[in-house]
């Protein structure tokens, strides 16, 4: 299961654990992904999307259909057929 947001494209990034003695070892910062079902009233159907919490906040602000249309207009492939 990939750790990539289907809408924003957020994915894991790498960085360092820094100990008290300032020793550095590699680590991964994972995005906060949630598997969420959304109802799109314009299409009269449910879609399940793996989204980041930032994308969920944008969806709450704009609405799922408007947000997907905005992404489609900017050329992002969301995997959701409109």
Order of alpha helices (4+ residues) and beta strands (2+ residues): beta-beta-beta-beta-alpha-alpha
